[in-house]
């Protein structure tokens, strides 16, 4: 099991960075549609394809710290995309 998701007492705690990413992604129905076509809807596939969408190269193994950093970066890229659309 990934360190990014911790299970305690039958409850799953998802890091805030991943929650923020999920929340921001809801503002981008075009990207969600693309992800459904490109991903097998697993967590890692969605993250990898979002990185590909934004031309972010991934290499190596990603632990909790790296996944949180990647989720933050992807959230910022999505927010920037939304700002461009609003202007």
Long-range contacts (C-beta under 8 A, 24 or more apart in sequence): 2-64, 2-67, 3-63, 3-64, 4-63, 4-64, 4-67, 4-68, 15-64, 15-67, 15-68, 15-71, 17-67, 17-68, 17-69, 17-71, 17-72, 17-75, 18-67, 18-68, 18-71, 20-71, 20-72, 20-75, 21-71, 21-72, 21-74, 21-75, 21-78, 24-75, 24-78, 24-79, 24-82, 25-50, 25-78, 27-78, 27-82, 28-78, 28-81, 28-82, 31-78, 47-71, 47-74, 50-74
